[in-house]
Structure formats: C-alpha cells, structure tokens
Amino acid sequence: MITTLLEGNRRFVAETFEKEKELFVELTRGQKPTVLWIGCSDSRVPVNTITQTKAGEVFVHRNVGNIVAANDWNLSAVLEFSINHLKIPDIVICGHYGCGGIQALDEENSDDKYIPIWLINAYKAKERVDEKLRALHIDIPHEQRMKLIVEENVRLQLEHLREYPFVRRAVEEGKLTLNGWVYDMGNGEIRIVATESAPRIGKGTCSIKIK
C-alpha cells in the first residue's frame, strides 16, 4: 500500500498538479479556506471527495467519532487558528452512519484502553436517544437506533463546540455559523441535522424522528 501511495503521488504530480499548477502555486502563498470541517477519521468519508472541493477550500480536523472535547488541545488549536487567524465563517461537524466509534458506545467489555476514554465525550448522545425511546415506549431495530445516536452525537458535539468562549462569541457576533451534518455512505448524500447561528438554540434537546 505504501508503494501505491507513492505511485499515486507521482500520477498526481504528472496529471492533476500540472493541469492545475496555477492553483497550487497560489496556495504556496497562503490559504483562505471558508469552512472548518470536523469529521470522523473513518477512511470511507474522504472530505474533498464527498463534497467535491479543491485543495485550499476546506480546513480539516478529523478524529474518531467527530468529537469536540474540551481537553483536546489539538482541536483547540485548530479552532483558535481557524477563527482568530483564518476568519473562517462556517464550521461543519459531520458524522456518518455506520460509524465504528458510535457503535463502540454499546461495547461494555473491551480490551481497549484509550478508545473508551475518548468516547466518554459522545456517551451522552447514546443516553439521550435511549431515554427518549424509553419515554416513547418505542422499540426500533438496532441499525435505526445507531443512526439516531449518530445524529444526536452531531448535536451534542455542536454543544461542546459552543463551550469554547471564542467560538460562542463569534457566533453571537454573527461572524460564525455552526453546521451539523450526517453523511450516508449508502447513497453518498449529506443531510443537515442542525444549524446554529445567533441567537442560540436550546441546549440538551434530543429530536427523534422515526422513519
């Protein structure tokens, strides 16, 4: 696979880079992305491919479960750079159906050490969905429940995002919009789960639509 990657780079240089050389030369002078994408590390969700965007258009941060954690200094630096320096007007948190991180929320016995600690930041999404289903006395298939948790996790991470004072301030000043999306690997489509701009929407709600 390493050889394949290097061969792919050679094709990129010979074909794409040469064809769009003006764009890539311009990018050496600086970047002006208009979207910060916070997505899952899953190899099946390639940002530029599913959004058909070019180099320089999207600033990207990815991790297991598209999580926004207050103690993630990597993400904190990405947010600070995106808002204070790049002046990015839109942040997208994009989850996806079939997410292994979300599925792992149901695993009680695991030999993993770090994954469960990381997923604590998404556990409330599972609790909200299960509490709502119990309150409605609804029994749904496992796959459908997982989809609901994926969607709720996007909403939860939007809440976490607003806990950053400079993010909240940018939203309240009308300089930043927060977008929650979910990508469906089955049909290639992105659906909008939530959009937040001033004034702030309610926190801690779980919206469940049974299809």
Beta strands, then each sheet from edge to edge (+ up, - down):
strand 1: 35-40
strand 2: 58-63
strand 3: 90-96
strand 4: 177-183
strand 5: 190-196
sheet 1: 2+ 1+ 3+ 4+ 5-
end
